[in-house]
Amino acid sequence: MDKKNHKAEPGDGLRSLKSTMLFRAINYELYVRPNKVIMIFGAIAMFSCIGYMAYMRRNSDNTKYLAVTSDGSIDSKKKTSKWTM
C-alpha cells in the first residue's frame, strides 16, 4: 500500500498521523511495533533485580556490628540508638 493513500484505521495510533522526522526520532517508541521477546527479557531482568534486592535486604544483618573491646578481642554487639535509654 502507498502511504499517501493509506486511510487511518482503528488501532493505527500515531502511525497514521503526519509528523516530522525529528518528532519520530525523539519519540521512537511510539512508532515501532512491540517486540515480545525484548519485552519478556526486560520483564525478567527487572523482576530479577527486584528479587535480588529483596533477597539482599532480607539476608542483611543490620542489627549487629563488630566492636573491638579494650582487651583487643572482637565482639559482636547489637546496634543501639542514641535516643533509647
matplotlib code that plots the C-alpha trace (Angstrom):
import matplotlib.pyplot as plt

x = [0.0, 1.1, 1.4, -0.1, -3.4, -3.5, -6.5, -6.3, -7.9, -8.7, -5.6, -3.1, -2.5, 0.2, 1.5, -1.4, -0.8, 1.5, 4.6, 8.2, 11.2, 12.5, 9.4, 9.6, 13.3, 12.6, 9.5, 10.9, 8.9, 5.6, 6.2, 7.8, 5.8, 6.1, 8.7, 7.5, 11.0, 12.5, 9.5, 9.9, 13.6, 13.2, 10.5, 12.6, 15.6, 13.6, 12.0, 15.3, 16.9, 13.9, 14.1, 17.9, 17.4, 14.7, 16.9, 19.8, 17.6, 16.2, 19.6, 21.4, 22.2, 22.0, 21.2, 24.8, 28.2, 31.8, 33.4, 36.9, 36.9, 39.5, 41.5, 41.8, 39.2, 36.5, 32.9, 29.6, 27.2, 23.7, 23.2, 21.6, 20.1, 21.2, 17.6, 16.7, 17.9]
y = [0.0, 3.5, 5.6, 8.6, 6.8, 4.9, 5.8, 5.8, 2.7, 2.0, 0.8, 2.7, 5.2, 7.9, 5.9, 7.3, 11.0, 13.2, 14.1, 15.3, 13.0, 14.8, 14.0, 10.4, 10.2, 11.7, 9.6, 6.4, 4.0, 5.5, 4.4, 0.9, -2.3, -4.0, -6.8, -9.6, -11.2, -7.9, -7.2, -10.7, -10.3, -6.8, -8.0, -11.0, -8.7, -6.1, -8.7, -10.5, -7.2, -6.5, -10.1, -9.8, -6.5, -8.1, -11.1, -8.9, -6.8, -9.9, -11.5, -8.4, -8.4, -4.6, -5.2, -6.2, -4.8, -5.8, -3.9, -4.2, -4.4, -2.8, -6.1, -6.3, -9.1, -8.6, -8.8, -8.7, -6.2, -5.2, -1.7, 0.7, 4.0, 7.2, 8.1, 5.0, 4.7]
z = [0.0, -0.7, 2.5, 0.8, 0.1, 3.4, 5.5, 9.2, 10.8, 14.4, 16.2, 14.0, 16.7, 16.0, 12.9, 10.9, 11.7, 9.7, 11.7, 11.1, 11.2, 14.3, 16.2, 15.1, 16.1, 19.5, 20.2, 18.6, 20.8, 19.7, 16.1, 16.4, 16.8, 20.2, 20.3, 22.6, 23.0, 24.2, 26.5, 28.1, 28.5, 30.1, 32.5, 33.6, 34.1, 36.1, 38.3, 38.8, 40.0, 42.4, 43.7, 44.3, 46.2, 48.3, 48.9, 50.0, 52.2, 53.9, 54.5, 55.6, 59.3, 60.1, 63.8, 64.8, 64.3, 65.3, 68.1, 69.5, 73.2, 75.5, 75.8, 71.9, 71.3, 68.7, 70.0, 68.1, 69.6, 68.8, 67.5, 69.9, 69.2, 71.0, 71.5, 73.6, 77.2]

ax = plt.figure().add_subplot(projection="3d")
ax.plot(x, y, z, "-o")
ax.set_aspect("equal")
plt.show()
